[in-house]
């Protein structure tokens, strides 16, 4: 039976900064507030590792279809933390995948069997003037006592998936996360969204300085 031709995907709108073509990705519309809306158009990739991997891959493939990969992927969004300042924005220093545990078969926890990556992957670039934090990605919402099992500074549900998709396309990634929750237990949706407006403004201020920050960035991995 003949295979259907793959339909062409609409190319994401790339964000141009000093000659660099940047693919911006975000997980949820709630994180994309008016300040960021006035500055850029991200590819919305969905919530959780599976949807994020699919969404990021589709966005990167669409860039290829439109003429070539972006120079950089910029992942923006929120994260939880019970140790970092609430509402502050941090750049991701490294990311791990807390759902992956094949240790019963002798694999190091966090390492995907038969895939050559360490349990914690460092992001390649460091922007000046923005505090750094380590991050753990998983499919669960972390709250309260569950933080005791997390070694990383903050948690999210997409960054590891986006980083792996970017690696498959040879595209470096920078990740910024605003801490939206974690100081107290989560009980309902508003516990997550309460600080998103503030984080939106903080992210937009960084986007306004992105050209200078990239010019002064250094490669660390």
Backbone as ProteinMPNN parsed JSONL, in Angstrom:
{"seq_chain_A": "XXXXXXXXXXXXXXXXXXXXXXXXXXXXXXXXXXXXXXXXXXXXXXXXXXXXXXXXXXXXXXXXXXXXXXXXXXXXXXXXXXXXXXXXXXXXXXXXXXXXXXXXXXXXXXXXXXXXXXXXXXXXXXXXXXXXXXXXXXXXXXXXXXXXXXXXXXXXXXXXXXXXXXXXXXXXXXXXXXXXXXXXXXXXXXXXXXXXXXXXXXXXXXXXXXXXXXXXXXXXX", "coords_chain_A": {"N_chain_A": [[0.858, -1.19, 0.0], [0.681, 2.17, -0.918], [2.49, 4.828, 0.669], [1.212, 7.698, 2.274], [1.909, 11.038, 1.319], [3.735, 13.173, 3.46], [2.051, 15.788, 5.03], [2.739, 19.242, 4.462], [4.083, 21.285, 7.017], [3.121, 24.232, 8.727], [5.504, 26.726, 8.993], [7.099, 27.686, 12.019], [7.061, 30.987, 13.467], [10.034, 32.534, 13.467], [12.182, 34.12, 15.809], [14.101, 36.862, 15.392], [17.301, 37.859, 16.305], [19.878, 39.965, 16.243], [20.901, 38.791, 13.851], [20.682, 36.112, 14.467], [18.583, 33.287, 14.152], [15.912, 32.397, 15.97], [14.107, 29.85, 17.476], [11.351, 29.941, 19.42], [9.892, 28.207, 22.065], [7.036, 27.179, 23.904], [4.98, 25.777, 26.503], [2.274, 26.081, 27.38], [-0.675, 28.056, 26.895], [-1.399, 29.693, 29.008], [0.971, 30.585, 30.076], [1.861, 32.393, 28.298], [1.758, 35.462, 28.282], [0.509, 38.926, 27.999], [2.784, 40.621, 27.757], [4.856, 39.061, 26.616], [3.447, 38.31, 24.341], [3.45, 40.659, 22.898], [5.953, 40.693, 21.873], [6.979, 38.307, 20.722], [6.32, 35.217, 18.897], [5.672, 32.154, 19.933], [6.238, 28.616, 19.3], [3.728, 26.529, 20.285], [3.996, 23.786, 22.227], [2.8, 21.95, 23.902], [1.838, 20.258, 26.993], [3.799, 18.395, 29.275], [6.181, 15.626, 29.04], [5.814, 13.896, 26.766], [4.017, 15.181, 24.931], [5.482, 17.534, 24.618], [7.853, 16.613, 23.434], [6.855, 15.679, 20.98], [5.709, 18.07, 19.986], [7.92, 19.85, 19.905], [9.587, 18.516, 18.112], [8.0, 18.553, 15.785], [7.93, 21.334, 15.342], [10.635, 21.884, 14.848], [11.054, 20.277, 12.586], [9.364, 21.61, 10.821], [10.732, 23.987, 10.541], [12.984, 23.051, 9.161], [11.719, 22.218, 6.789], [11.049, 24.691, 5.835], [13.399, 25.79, 5.069], [15.692, 25.554, 6.677], [17.367, 24.707, 9.8], [16.769, 26.42, 12.955], [19.04, 28.794, 14.494], [19.144, 28.666, 17.184], [17.302, 27.391, 19.948], [14.884, 28.659, 22.12], [13.566, 28.046, 25.108], [10.804, 28.837, 26.94], [9.004, 29.324, 30.006], [7.222, 28.155, 32.945], [8.122, 26.997, 36.257], [8.299, 24.826, 39.116], [9.396, 25.281, 42.493], [10.711, 24.709, 45.722], [12.713, 26.008, 46.933], [13.806, 28.166, 45.605], [13.493, 31.695, 44.74], [10.195, 32.8, 44.618], [8.462, 33.714, 41.708], [10.708, 34.701, 40.461], [12.986, 34.647, 37.64], [14.919, 32.114, 36.205], [17.8, 30.806, 34.515], [18.212, 27.696, 32.891], [20.591, 25.534, 34.037], [21.227, 22.852, 33.904], [19.548, 19.775, 33.051], [17.511, 17.054, 34.075], [15.857, 13.814, 33.836], [13.37, 12.806, 35.602], [11.494, 10.769, 35.507], [12.613, 8.554, 34.32], [13.72, 5.453, 35.108], [15.5, 2.784, 35.034], [16.911, 1.249, 36.741], [16.633, -1.242, 37.919], [17.471, -2.981, 36.016], [20.104, -2.528, 35.918], [20.883, -0.109, 34.867], [21.918, 3.313, 35.173], [19.996, 5.43, 37.211], [17.837, 7.712, 35.655], [19.054, 7.64, 33.214], [18.32, 6.911, 29.901], [17.846, 3.682, 28.695], [20.236, 2.317, 26.457], [20.741, 4.677, 25.155], [22.989, 7.256, 24.574], [23.521, 9.307, 26.885], [24.197, 11.385, 29.741], [22.882, 11.153, 33.165], [22.229, 13.699, 34.0], [22.018, 16.498, 32.004], [23.976, 19.074, 30.823], [23.176, 22.378, 29.779], [24.234, 24.152, 26.829], [24.987, 26.902, 26.759], [25.64, 29.89, 28.662], [23.989, 32.634, 29.888], [24.826, 35.985, 30.806], [24.208, 37.712, 33.94], [21.792, 36.552, 34.668], [20.371, 34.49, 37.055], [21.313, 31.059, 37.655], [19.964, 27.715, 37.626], [19.432, 24.302, 38.466], [17.424, 21.751, 36.89], [14.67, 19.491, 36.976], [12.864, 17.33, 34.947], [9.633, 15.921, 34.513], [6.612, 13.906, 34.311], [4.807, 14.446, 36.27], [3.024, 16.624, 38.544], [4.763, 18.316, 40.907], [4.56, 18.727, 44.374], [4.533, 20.04, 47.686], [5.565, 17.659, 50.068], [6.682, 16.027, 48.15], [8.833, 17.268, 46.994], [11.045, 16.541, 48.442], [12.227, 14.345, 47.305], [13.484, 15.303, 45.096], [16.421, 16.296, 43.612], [17.221, 18.446, 42.073], [17.099, 22.066, 41.591], [14.691, 23.123, 40.662], [11.527, 22.206, 39.111], [9.952, 20.952, 36.142], [7.839, 20.099, 33.299], [8.609, 19.702, 30.696], [11.228, 20.445, 29.711], [13.439, 18.592, 29.453], [12.55, 16.956, 27.381], [12.369, 18.802, 25.271], [15.049, 19.55, 25.052], [16.229, 17.118, 24.218], [14.954, 16.752, 21.753], [15.934, 18.988, 20.396], [18.665, 18.337, 20.376], [18.639, 16.192, 18.615], [18.325, 17.481, 16.228], [20.547, 19.003, 16.075], [20.494, 21.537, 17.227], [21.247, 24.091, 19.441], [20.069, 24.761, 22.785], [18.607, 27.178, 24.919], [17.221, 27.662, 28.091], [14.706, 29.282, 29.955], [13.131, 29.736, 33.035], [10.414, 30.746, 34.967], [9.701, 30.872, 38.375], [6.824, 29.624, 39.473], [5.428, 28.404, 41.501], [5.496, 26.336, 44.503], [6.295, 27.15, 47.022], [4.299, 26.568, 48.776], [1.87, 23.944, 49.308], [0.196, 22.697, 46.406], [-3.17, 23.1, 45.452], [-5.18, 23.801, 43.702], [-5.891, 25.009, 40.354], [-5.379, 27.794, 40.243], [-3.308, 28.141, 42.023], [-1.079, 27.628, 40.562], [-1.22, 29.539, 38.475], [-1.175, 32.086, 39.613], [1.17, 33.694, 39.758], [1.911, 33.974, 37.139], [1.454, 36.227, 35.51], [3.235, 38.133, 36.535], [5.64, 36.777, 36.018], [5.543, 36.718, 33.24], [6.026, 39.436, 32.599], [8.625, 39.681, 33.622], [10.012, 37.844, 32.016], [9.672, 39.087, 29.525], [11.212, 41.379, 29.859], [13.747, 40.27, 29.876], [13.826, 39.219, 27.28], [13.873, 41.615, 25.857], [16.487, 42.347, 26.256], [17.918, 40.436, 24.999], [19.645, 40.334, 22.758], [22.016, 41.634, 23.63], [22.614, 39.969, 25.816], [23.083, 37.493, 24.571], [25.299, 38.176, 23.048], [27.184, 38.445, 25.017], [27.264, 35.972, 26.095], [28.563, 32.749, 27.162], [30.059, 29.666, 26.186], [29.545, 26.661, 27.864], [29.292, 23.956, 27.825]], "CA_chain_A": [[0.0, 0.0, 0.0], [1.552, 3.351, -0.986], [2.463, 5.72, 1.814], [0.757, 9.058, 2.014], [2.914, 12.092, 1.46], [3.597, 13.913, 4.708], [1.587, 17.148, 4.754], [3.664, 20.311, 4.846], [3.73, 21.952, 8.261], [3.351, 25.67, 8.733], [6.755, 27.029, 9.685], [6.965, 28.607, 13.147], [7.621, 32.319, 13.295], [11.298, 32.609, 14.177], [12.491, 35.387, 16.459], [15.426, 37.256, 14.91], [18.073, 38.693, 17.231], [21.253, 40.212, 15.778], [21.287, 37.814, 12.839], [20.373, 34.743, 14.887], [17.197, 32.845, 13.968], [15.618, 31.716, 17.231], [12.814, 29.195, 17.639], [10.865, 30.034, 20.798], [8.887, 27.188, 22.362], [6.366, 27.262, 25.198], [4.099, 24.625, 26.694], [0.863, 26.361, 27.638], [-1.122, 29.413, 26.602], [-1.458, 30.466, 30.252], [2.296, 31.155, 30.33], [2.139, 33.333, 27.201], [0.987, 36.637, 28.651], [0.502, 40.062, 27.064], [4.117, 41.188, 27.526], [5.518, 38.217, 25.62], [2.671, 38.365, 23.101], [3.833, 41.869, 22.172], [7.348, 40.606, 21.448], [7.355, 37.107, 19.974], [5.293, 34.194, 18.669], [6.295, 30.851, 20.157], [5.57, 27.372, 18.929], [3.127, 25.92, 21.464], [4.356, 22.38, 22.059], [1.996, 21.093, 24.748], [2.251, 20.017, 28.376], [4.302, 17.061, 29.593], [7.305, 15.19, 28.204], [5.431, 13.286, 25.488], [3.511, 16.222, 24.032], [6.568, 18.475, 24.332], [8.759, 15.99, 22.462], [6.172, 15.705, 19.684], [5.563, 19.45, 19.541], [9.223, 20.425, 19.564], [10.053, 17.859, 16.891], [7.227, 19.105, 14.672], [8.37, 22.709, 15.087], [11.964, 21.831, 14.236], [10.877, 19.752, 11.229], [8.771, 22.669, 10.003], [11.827, 24.914, 10.215], [13.757, 22.418, 8.089], [10.92, 22.282, 5.566], [11.001, 26.083, 5.375], [14.693, 26.25, 4.579], [16.849, 25.233, 7.503], [17.114, 24.732, 11.239], [17.09, 27.682, 13.618], [20.367, 28.858, 15.109], [19.003, 28.481, 18.626], [15.957, 27.231, 20.497], [14.698, 29.323, 23.406], [12.424, 27.448, 25.792], [10.299, 29.72, 27.989], [7.882, 28.758, 30.729], [7.22, 28.213, 34.401], [8.656, 25.842, 36.972], [8.057, 24.817, 40.55], [10.574, 25.152, 43.354], [10.49, 25.026, 47.132], [13.939, 26.609, 47.483], [14.161, 29.377, 44.871], [12.588, 32.831, 44.922], [8.954, 32.711, 43.865], [8.291, 34.792, 40.744], [11.972, 35.039, 39.806], [13.307, 33.895, 36.424], [16.226, 31.461, 36.237], [18.178, 30.057, 33.323], [18.454, 26.29, 33.193], [21.993, 25.133, 33.926], [21.227, 21.446, 33.495], [18.228, 19.165, 33.175], [17.456, 15.596, 34.219], [14.546, 13.222, 33.527], [13.099, 12.053, 36.825], [10.628, 9.615, 35.246], [13.353, 7.426, 33.755], [14.397, 4.642, 36.118], [15.702, 1.386, 34.644], [17.984, 0.776, 37.621], [16.448, -2.671, 38.194], [18.208, -3.708, 34.979], [21.509, -2.162, 36.003], [21.151, 1.203, 34.28], [21.916, 4.432, 36.108], [18.711, 6.114, 37.249], [17.822, 8.935, 34.861], [19.624, 7.38, 31.892], [17.488, 6.099, 29.022], [18.622, 2.531, 28.221], [20.763, 2.237, 25.091], [20.916, 6.023, 24.608], [24.232, 7.779, 25.138], [23.459, 10.609, 27.539], [24.341, 11.278, 31.19], [21.612, 11.37, 33.859], [21.994, 15.143, 34.021], [22.61, 17.078, 30.797], [24.226, 20.513, 30.923], [22.858, 23.185, 28.607], [25.538, 24.566, 26.293], [25.346, 28.317, 26.877], [25.298, 30.596, 29.89], [23.754, 34.063, 29.727], [25.237, 36.747, 31.983], [23.248, 38.525, 34.703], [20.575, 35.806, 34.987], [20.755, 33.39, 37.942], [21.19, 29.719, 37.087], [19.386, 26.696, 38.494], [19.268, 22.981, 37.865], [16.008, 21.461, 36.674], [14.239, 18.103, 36.798], [11.646, 17.204, 34.14], [8.848, 14.703, 34.692], [5.22, 14.022, 33.898], [3.962, 14.699, 37.43], [3.062, 17.912, 39.226], [5.431, 18.145, 42.195], [3.999, 19.617, 45.38], [4.71, 19.689, 49.088], [6.594, 16.716, 50.499], [7.295, 15.364, 46.989], [10.102, 17.93, 46.678], [12.147, 15.906, 49.172], [12.854, 13.351, 46.424], [14.032, 16.008, 43.935], [17.72, 16.912, 43.882], [17.37, 19.681, 41.298], [16.563, 23.283, 42.202], [13.324, 23.375, 40.226], [10.908, 21.113, 38.354], [8.973, 21.264, 35.109], [7.3, 18.924, 32.63], [8.923, 19.714, 29.271], [12.56, 20.872, 29.254], [14.283, 17.48, 29.006], [12.045, 16.533, 26.074], [12.76, 19.809, 24.282], [16.495, 19.454, 24.874], [16.531, 15.924, 23.426], [14.526, 17.024, 20.377], [16.904, 19.926, 19.821], [19.912, 17.611, 20.132], [18.459, 15.368, 17.417], [18.423, 18.364, 15.061], [21.777, 19.778, 16.165], [20.156, 22.92, 17.574], [21.466, 24.356, 20.865], [18.898, 25.275, 23.5], [18.666, 27.946, 26.158], [15.937, 27.573, 28.775], [14.405, 30.216, 31.032], [11.953, 29.324, 33.783], [9.959, 31.563, 36.08], [9.193, 30.018, 39.453], [5.41, 29.963, 39.639], [4.828, 27.731, 42.653], [6.392, 25.473, 45.258], [6.459, 27.609, 48.395], [3.27, 25.888, 49.558], [1.225, 22.859, 48.576], [-0.752, 23.043, 45.351], [-4.498, 22.521, 45.665], [-6.04, 24.057, 42.547], [-5.261, 25.612, 39.171], [-4.922, 29.155, 40.508], [-2.034, 28.102, 42.743], [-0.051, 27.676, 39.514], [-1.315, 30.701, 37.585], [-1.18, 33.364, 40.335], [2.372, 34.486, 39.484], [2.282, 33.931, 35.721], [1.486, 37.58, 34.966], [4.516, 38.719, 36.947], [6.7, 36.079, 35.28], [5.454, 37.189, 31.853], [6.722, 40.719, 32.521], [10.053, 39.439, 33.854], [10.531, 37.207, 30.8], [9.707, 40.085, 28.452], [12.36, 42.253, 30.103], [14.932, 39.535, 29.424], [13.759, 39.178, 25.815], [14.3, 42.924, 25.365], [17.951, 42.43, 26.392], [18.468, 39.168, 24.541], [20.783, 40.543, 21.868], [23.196, 41.902, 24.457], [22.91, 38.782, 26.623], [23.691, 36.483, 23.702], [26.63, 38.648, 22.658], [28.076, 38.263, 26.158], [27.133, 34.608, 26.616], [29.739, 31.889, 27.004], [29.757, 28.239, 26.045], [30.0, 25.945, 29.056], [29.16, 22.504, 27.63]], "C_chain_A": [[0.893, 1.239, 0.0], [1.389, 4.232, 0.245], [1.961, 7.095, 1.397], [1.924, 10.033, 2.156], [2.663, 12.848, 2.759], [3.143, 15.334, 4.4], [2.608, 18.172, 5.222], [3.168, 20.982, 6.118], [3.991, 23.447, 8.108], [4.602, 25.962, 9.557], [6.489, 27.957, 10.864], [7.554, 29.97, 12.798], [8.892, 32.422, 14.126], [11.541, 34.031, 14.675], [13.919, 35.759, 16.086], [16.09, 38.206, 15.896], [19.502, 38.791, 16.71], [21.745, 39.131, 14.816], [21.036, 36.374, 13.214], [18.893, 34.461, 14.679], [16.846, 31.943, 15.143], [14.208, 31.143, 17.199], [12.438, 29.257, 19.113], [9.778, 28.985, 20.996], [8.339, 27.405, 23.765], [5.355, 26.134, 25.289], [2.624, 25.0, 26.69], [0.525, 27.823, 27.384], [-1.133, 30.284, 27.849], [-0.134, 31.141, 30.573], [2.66, 32.262, 29.336], [1.286, 34.581, 27.396], [1.16, 37.799, 27.697], [1.88, 40.644, 26.787], [4.884, 40.375, 26.494], [4.775, 38.239, 24.293], [3.056, 39.572, 22.256], [5.218, 41.758, 21.546], [7.675, 39.414, 20.557], [6.166, 36.165, 19.829], [5.936, 32.821, 18.829], [5.547, 29.731, 19.454], [5.033, 26.763, 20.215], [3.242, 24.401, 21.333], [3.573, 21.434, 22.956], [2.647, 20.793, 26.09], [2.704, 18.576, 28.562], [5.369, 16.601, 28.62], [6.906, 14.644, 26.839], [4.963, 14.35, 24.504], [4.611, 17.205, 23.657], [7.546, 17.905, 23.32], [8.149, 16.011, 21.065], [6.128, 17.131, 19.139], [6.871, 20.089, 19.129], [9.76, 19.824, 18.276], [9.312, 18.396, 15.671], [7.679, 20.522, 14.324], [9.729, 22.736, 14.404], [11.895, 21.284, 12.811], [10.305, 20.822, 10.307], [9.811, 23.717, 9.631], [12.683, 24.351, 9.082], [13.02, 22.504, 6.764], [10.932, 23.684, 4.964], [12.359, 26.622, 4.951], [15.891, 25.954, 5.438], [16.538, 25.336, 8.976], [17.371, 26.112, 11.819], [18.508, 27.636, 14.178], [20.317, 28.495, 16.585], [17.546, 28.22, 18.949], [15.924, 27.886, 21.87], [13.417, 28.79, 24.028], [12.033, 28.329, 26.971], [9.14, 29.053, 28.711], [8.033, 28.912, 32.225], [7.794, 26.933, 34.982], [8.242, 25.945, 38.428], [9.362, 24.705, 41.307], [10.185, 25.487, 44.785], [11.714, 25.671, 47.765], [14.357, 27.9, 46.789], [13.118, 30.47, 45.09], [11.362, 32.697, 44.026], [8.804, 33.936, 42.963], [9.553, 35.192, 40.014], [12.2, 34.146, 38.594], [14.74, 33.388, 36.517], [16.513, 30.837, 34.881], [18.548, 28.641, 33.748], [19.929, 25.98, 32.974], [22.108, 23.708, 33.413], [19.838, 20.885, 33.724], [18.363, 17.655, 33.256], [16.019, 15.135, 34.009], [14.167, 12.289, 34.672], [12.204, 10.837, 36.615], [11.402, 8.374, 34.83], [14.114, 6.687, 34.856], [14.403, 3.183, 35.68], [16.791, 0.759, 35.498], [17.841, -0.696, 37.978], [17.17, -3.54, 37.176], [19.685, -3.317, 34.952], [21.87, -0.831, 35.383], [21.122, 2.278, 35.367], [20.555, 5.127, 36.05], [18.806, 7.442, 36.507], [18.386, 8.773, 33.472], [18.676, 6.491, 31.097], [18.313, 4.926, 28.508], [18.976, 2.641, 26.738], [20.856, 3.596, 24.388], [22.093, 6.664, 25.328], [24.035, 9.199, 25.661], [23.63, 10.411, 29.045], [23.0, 11.498, 31.879], [21.234, 12.842, 33.969], [22.746, 15.765, 32.849], [22.756, 18.583, 30.986], [23.798, 21.211, 29.642], [24.114, 23.913, 28.141], [25.948, 26.0, 26.577], [24.91, 28.891, 28.22], [25.167, 32.085, 29.59], [24.224, 34.802, 30.972], [24.035, 37.388, 32.674], [21.941, 37.81, 35.049], [20.967, 34.627, 35.868], [20.485, 32.03, 37.305], [20.602, 28.767, 38.117], [19.32, 25.381, 37.733], [17.791, 22.628, 37.826], [15.785, 19.971, 36.469], [12.922, 18.091, 36.036], [10.952, 15.881, 34.435], [7.402, 14.958, 34.336], [4.281, 14.359, 35.047], [4.087, 16.14, 37.909], [3.651, 17.68, 40.61], [4.89, 19.18, 43.176], [4.36, 19.114, 46.77], [5.861, 18.75, 49.359], [7.291, 16.027, 49.337], [8.612, 16.021, 46.589], [11.287, 17.261, 47.361], [12.894, 14.9, 48.308], [13.542, 13.983, 45.222], [15.358, 16.66, 44.314], [17.874, 18.265, 43.193], [16.716, 20.863, 42.015], [15.101, 23.522, 41.852], [12.831, 22.232, 39.346], [10.011, 21.68, 37.259], [8.563, 19.974, 34.422], [7.721, 18.814, 31.166], [10.401, 19.828, 28.896], [13.447, 19.738, 28.767], [13.853, 17.025, 27.615], [12.458, 17.509, 24.982], [14.255, 19.723, 23.999], [16.874, 18.259, 24.012], [16.106, 16.112, 21.972], [15.513, 17.96, 19.692], [18.216, 19.226, 19.493], [19.818, 16.775, 18.865], [18.6, 16.186, 16.137], [19.698, 19.205, 15.074], [21.565, 21.242, 16.495], [20.406, 23.137, 19.067], [20.238, 24.992, 21.499], [19.317, 26.095, 24.705], [17.283, 27.88, 26.786], [15.828, 28.59, 29.894], [13.115, 29.779, 31.705], [11.667, 30.307, 34.907], [9.336, 30.669, 37.134], [7.776, 30.46, 39.809], [4.805, 29.406, 40.917], [5.883, 26.903, 43.372], [6.577, 25.887, 46.7], [5.437, 26.966, 49.326], [2.635, 24.813, 48.694], [0.272, 23.413, 47.514], [-2.083, 22.345, 45.602], [-5.438, 22.75, 44.488], [-5.266, 24.845, 41.495], [-4.666, 26.984, 39.46], [-3.626, 29.196, 41.303], [-0.855, 28.126, 41.766], [-0.054, 29.009, 38.784], [-1.134, 32.046, 38.283], [-0.003, 34.266, 39.976], [2.719, 34.572, 37.997], [2.315, 35.314, 35.079], [2.788, 38.29, 35.305], [5.666, 38.092, 36.166], [6.716, 36.515, 33.821], [6.215, 38.499, 31.679], [8.226, 40.553, 32.71], [10.704, 38.796, 32.625], [10.676, 38.226, 29.669], [10.897, 41.024, 28.62], [13.661, 41.579, 29.673], [14.969, 39.464, 27.901], [14.232, 40.503, 25.22], [15.819, 43.079, 25.394], [18.657, 41.257, 25.721], [19.673, 39.339, 23.621], [22.068, 40.763, 22.636], [23.591, 40.67, 25.262], [23.574, 37.696, 25.786], [25.099, 36.89, 23.29], [27.647, 38.416, 23.768], [28.001, 36.859, 26.753], [28.433, 33.835, 26.425], [29.284, 30.443, 26.914], [30.358, 27.503, 27.228], [29.915, 24.432, 28.89], [29.179, 22.192, 26.139]], "O_chain_A": [[1.782, 1.346, 0.844], [0.294, 4.366, 0.791], [2.256, 7.58, 0.304], [2.801, 9.864, 3.002], [1.517, 13.128, 3.114], [3.775, 16.022, 3.598], [3.261, 17.99, 6.25], [1.97, 21.219, 6.276], [4.945, 23.868, 7.453], [4.732, 25.494, 10.688], [5.731, 28.918, 10.73], [8.432, 30.083, 11.943], [8.834, 32.398, 15.355], [11.151, 35.008, 14.034], [14.853, 35.037, 16.433], [15.516, 39.228, 16.274], [20.246, 37.811, 16.735], [22.859, 38.624, 14.949], [21.161, 35.489, 12.368], [18.047, 35.298, 14.992], [17.41, 30.859, 15.295], [13.24, 31.855, 16.929], [13.129, 28.688, 19.958], [8.852, 28.885, 20.192], [9.07, 27.765, 24.688], [4.924, 25.595, 24.269], [1.811, 24.317, 26.067], [1.34, 28.713, 27.627], [-0.9, 31.49, 27.761], [-0.109, 32.158, 31.266], [3.648, 32.974, 29.519], [0.239, 34.743, 26.77], [1.872, 37.687, 26.699], [2.125, 41.12, 25.679], [5.498, 40.943, 25.591], [5.399, 38.191, 23.233], [2.995, 39.513, 21.028], [5.62, 42.628, 20.773], [8.568, 39.507, 19.715], [5.158, 36.287, 20.524], [6.668, 32.375, 17.946], [4.387, 29.875, 19.068], [5.8, 26.506, 21.143], [2.652, 23.805, 20.432], [3.672, 20.218, 22.789], [3.835, 21.037, 26.296], [2.067, 17.648, 28.064], [5.463, 17.114, 27.505], [7.593, 14.903, 25.851], [5.452, 14.417, 23.376], [4.676, 17.661, 22.516], [8.02, 18.625, 22.442], [8.829, 16.319, 20.087], [6.464, 17.373, 17.979], [6.933, 20.792, 18.121], [10.323, 20.533, 17.442], [9.927, 18.663, 14.639], [7.796, 20.87, 13.149], [9.948, 23.523, 13.484], [12.599, 21.77, 11.926], [10.709, 20.931, 9.149], [9.775, 24.27, 8.532], [13.062, 25.073, 8.16], [13.616, 22.823, 5.735], [10.839, 23.851, 3.748], [12.469, 27.771, 4.523], [17.022, 26.089, 4.971], [15.562, 25.975, 9.367], [18.117, 26.898, 11.234], [19.098, 26.565, 14.316], [21.316, 28.07, 17.166], [16.654, 28.764, 18.299], [16.827, 27.691, 22.683], [12.32, 29.05, 23.536], [12.826, 28.543, 27.887], [8.377, 28.301, 28.105], [8.854, 29.689, 32.711], [7.933, 25.923, 34.292], [7.881, 27.018, 38.911], [10.322, 24.105, 40.823], [9.428, 26.426, 45.032], [11.762, 25.864, 48.98], [15.174, 28.651, 47.322], [12.011, 30.208, 45.561], [11.485, 32.502, 42.817], [9.0, 35.066, 43.411], [9.489, 35.946, 39.043], [11.678, 33.034, 38.523], [15.655, 34.135, 36.863], [15.601, 30.395, 34.183], [19.116, 28.421, 34.818], [20.452, 26.14, 31.871], [22.972, 23.396, 32.595], [19.048, 21.439, 34.488], [19.212, 17.054, 32.598], [15.087, 15.939, 34.004], [14.586, 11.132, 34.71], [12.164, 9.955, 37.473], [10.902, 7.258, 34.971], [15.037, 7.234, 35.459], [13.449, 2.443, 35.918], [17.504, -0.142, 35.056], [18.835, -1.343, 38.309], [17.449, -4.709, 37.444], [20.426, -3.733, 34.06], [23.041, -0.453, 35.37], [20.393, 2.163, 36.352], [20.028, 5.381, 34.967], [19.749, 8.206, 36.71], [18.227, 9.657, 32.63], [18.274, 5.43, 31.574], [19.381, 5.141, 27.935], [18.152, 3.0, 25.898], [21.028, 3.657, 23.171], [22.178, 6.616, 26.556], [24.342, 10.172, 24.973], [23.243, 9.368, 29.572], [22.062, 11.982, 31.245], [20.053, 13.184, 34.025], [23.956, 15.586, 32.712], [21.783, 19.28, 31.274], [24.026, 20.7, 28.546], [24.968, 24.256, 28.958], [27.142, 26.294, 26.631], [23.941, 28.434, 28.826], [26.103, 32.719, 29.103], [24.044, 34.305, 32.084], [22.982, 37.579, 32.065], [21.064, 38.413, 35.668], [21.818, 33.831, 35.471], [19.551, 31.871, 36.52], [20.723, 28.982, 39.323], [19.17, 25.359, 36.511], [17.0, 23.135, 38.621], [16.607, 19.281, 35.867], [11.968, 18.763, 36.43], [11.604, 14.848, 34.588], [7.009, 16.097, 34.086], [3.083, 14.541, 34.83], [5.113, 16.791, 37.71], [3.09, 16.923, 41.402], [4.776, 20.361, 42.849], [4.478, 17.91, 46.997], [6.993, 18.997, 48.941], [8.386, 15.493, 49.511], [9.429, 15.396, 45.913], [12.421, 17.401, 46.902], [14.07, 14.63, 48.55], [14.128, 13.271, 44.407], [15.412, 17.481, 45.23], [18.589, 19.134, 43.69], [15.897, 20.688, 42.918], [14.352, 24.068, 42.662], [13.615, 21.397, 38.893], [9.398, 22.735, 37.417], [8.89, 18.883, 34.89], [7.246, 17.927, 30.459], [10.788, 19.339, 27.835], [14.144, 19.896, 27.764], [14.697, 16.742, 26.765], [12.853, 17.094, 23.892], [14.68, 19.811, 22.847], [17.753, 18.373, 23.158], [16.811, 15.682, 21.059], [15.882, 17.743, 18.538], [18.817, 19.489, 18.451], [20.793, 16.655, 18.123], [18.952, 15.65, 15.087], [19.906, 20.028, 14.183], [22.358, 22.095, 16.096], [19.826, 22.425, 19.887], [19.464, 25.677, 20.83], [20.259, 25.748, 25.416], [16.278, 28.028, 26.09], [16.753, 28.744, 30.692], [12.124, 29.487, 31.035], [12.549, 30.656, 35.691], [8.528, 29.798, 36.812], [7.568, 31.534, 40.374], [3.768, 29.892, 41.37], [7.017, 26.784, 42.911], [6.974, 25.069, 47.529], [5.68, 26.834, 50.525], [2.844, 24.78, 47.481], [-0.365, 24.45, 47.702], [-2.124, 21.157, 45.923], [-6.385, 21.989, 44.291], [-4.139, 25.283, 41.724], [-3.579, 27.306, 38.982], [-2.913, 30.199, 41.259], [0.233, 28.589, 42.108], [1.013, 29.556, 38.502], [-0.956, 33.059, 37.607], [-0.166, 35.483, 39.896], [3.724, 35.185, 37.637], [3.128, 35.551, 34.185], [3.372, 38.969, 34.46], [6.564, 38.796, 35.705], [7.785, 36.665, 33.23], [6.967, 38.656, 30.717], [9.014, 41.212, 32.032], [11.814, 39.164, 32.242], [11.673, 38.229, 28.948], [11.519, 41.421, 27.635], [14.569, 42.238, 29.167], [16.03, 39.631, 27.298], [14.915, 40.516, 24.196], [16.373, 43.867, 24.628], [19.87, 41.104, 25.863], [20.625, 38.562, 23.7], [23.093, 40.153, 22.333], [24.777, 40.359, 25.377], [24.519, 37.051, 26.239], [25.99, 36.046, 23.195], [28.832, 38.215, 23.499], [28.603, 36.588, 27.792], [29.289, 34.22, 25.628], [28.267, 30.051, 27.486], [31.528, 27.69, 27.56], [30.421, 23.696, 29.737], [29.081, 21.027, 25.751]]}, "name": "protein", "num_of_chains": 1, "seq": "XXXXXXXXXXXXXXXXXXXXXXXXXXXXXXXXXXXXXXXXXXXXXXXXXXXXXXXXXXXXXXXXXXXXXXXXXXXXXXXXXXXXXXXXXXXXXXXXXXXXXXXXXXXXXXXXXXXXXXXXXXXXXXXXXXXXXXXXXXXXXXXXXXXXXXXXXXXXXXXXXXXXXXXXXXXXXXXXXXXXXXXXXXXXXXXXXXXXXXXXXXXXXXXXXXXXXXXXXXXXX"}
